Structures are given as C-alpha cells and as structure tokens.
C-alpha cells in the first residue's frame, strides 16, 4: 500500500475508532442522565430508540475499524501482538453481540415489568438483568480499550 493510501486508511481507522469509543462514553453519560430525569416508561422507550439508532452507527464504525485495521496489517507476519489483537477483536464482536441480545431481552422485560409492577419476581429479574447488562457494558469497554491499545502497539 502506498504511503498516501496508508495515511488515508489510518485516518479512517482513527475516525471510526473515535465514533466507536466516543459512542461508548456518550451512552454511559446519557444513561446516567436519563435514569435521573426520565420516568421508567419514557426511559424504556428512549433506550429502545437509542439502541436501534446507535446500533447502526456503532456497527458501521466497528466494521470500518476492523476493515481498515486488517488492511493496515495485511501481509504482516503473525506475531504475539497480532495474535493478541485478533483474539481481542474476536472477543469484542462476540461480547458485543451478546450485549445486543441481552439489551433486547431487557427492553422487553422492562416493558413487561412496567405493566406488572407488583410482580416481585419480575422486578428481581429486571434487577439481575440490569446488573448483567452493566457487566457486559464494562467488558465491551475493556475489550474496546484493549483493542485500541493493541492497535497503537501494532502501529508503532
């Protein structure tokens, strides 16, 4: 790849990474504000819409990160850094997929809990699901930052 092409691909990689990581941070801030200001029914609707909208943006950004990153290391011999990067990248896709499925289940569960607020078992299921969702978001963030760090190491 020519130097100018590599520079263009690197710029695209940086932009897509900023969108992905910035989205994770922004969603955390939005979640905190929404939980303090919106009524439960409005929160469920809001996050359903946010998830669907950001799902498209985030998926495209992550795909661009993977595509540009792969093109920049194409032809490079496999070493420990590249292997670690591939493992973390794969784990991030898997955990993000699990997180998306879990978020959809939580949305349905929260809507049901709004209609059956006196059902203690259902309320407990929502609490347990919320704790798992937090753990998944933390793992996605950890893997994202690990992948960013590995990408920096690969680029040096």
DAQUIQUI-V878871 format. One record per backbone hydrogen bond with DSSP energy under -1.0 kcal/mol. CO is the residue of the C=O (numbers start at 0). NH is the residue of the N-H. If there is no record, write none. Layout:
co:CO nh:NH
co:CO nh:NH
This chain:
co:1 nh:5
co:2 nh:6
co:3 nh:7
co:4 nh:8
co:5 nh:9
co:6 nh:10
co:7 nh:11
co:8 nh:12
co:9 nh:13
co:10 nh:14
co:11 nh:15
co:12 nh:16
co:13 nh:17
co:14 nh:18
co:15 nh:19
co:16 nh:20
co:17 nh:21
co:18 nh:22
co:19 nh:23
co:20 nh:24
co:21 nh:25
co:22 nh:26
co:23 nh:27
co:24 nh:28
co:25 nh:29
co:26 nh:30
co:27 nh:31
co:28 nh:32
co:29 nh:33
co:30 nh:34
co:32 nh:36
co:33 nh:37
co:38 nh:42
co:39 nh:43
co:40 nh:44
co:41 nh:45
co:42 nh:46
co:43 nh:47
co:44 nh:48
co:45 nh:49
co:46 nh:50
co:47 nh:51
co:48 nh:52
co:49 nh:53
co:50 nh:54
co:51 nh:55
co:52 nh:56
co:53 nh:57
co:54 nh:58
co:55 nh:59
co:56 nh:60
co:57 nh:61
co:58 nh:62
co:59 nh:63
co:60 nh:64
co:61 nh:65
co:62 nh:66
co:63 nh:67
co:64 nh:68
co:65 nh:69
co:66 nh:70
co:67 nh:71
co:68 nh:72
co:72 nh:75
co:78 nh:82
co:79 nh:83
co:80 nh:84
co:81 nh:85
co:82 nh:86
co:83 nh:87
co:84 nh:88
co:85 nh:89
co:86 nh:90
co:87 nh:91
co:88 nh:92
co:89 nh:93
co:90 nh:94
co:91 nh:95
co:92 nh:96
co:93 nh:97
co:94 nh:98
co:95 nh:99
co:96 nh:100
co:97 nh:101
co:98 nh:102
co:99 nh:103
co:100 nh:104
co:101 nh:105
co:102 nh:106
co:103 nh:107
co:104 nh:108
co:105 nh:109
co:106 nh:110
co:107 nh:111
co:108 nh:112
co:109 nh:113
co:110 nh:114
co:111 nh:115
co:115 nh:118
co:117 nh:119
co:118 nh:122
co:119 nh:123
co:120 nh:124
co:121 nh:125
co:122 nh:126
co:123 nh:127
co:124 nh:128
co:125 nh:129
co:126 nh:130
co:127 nh:131
co:128 nh:132
co:129 nh:133
co:130 nh:134
co:131 nh:135
co:132 nh:136
co:133 nh:137
co:134 nh:138
co:135 nh:139
co:136 nh:140
co:137 nh:141
co:138 nh:142
co:139 nh:143
co:140 nh:144
co:141 nh:145
co:142 nh:146
co:143 nh:147
co:144 nh:148
co:145 nh:149
co:146 nh:150
co:147 nh:151
co:148 nh:152
co:149 nh:153
co:150 nh:154
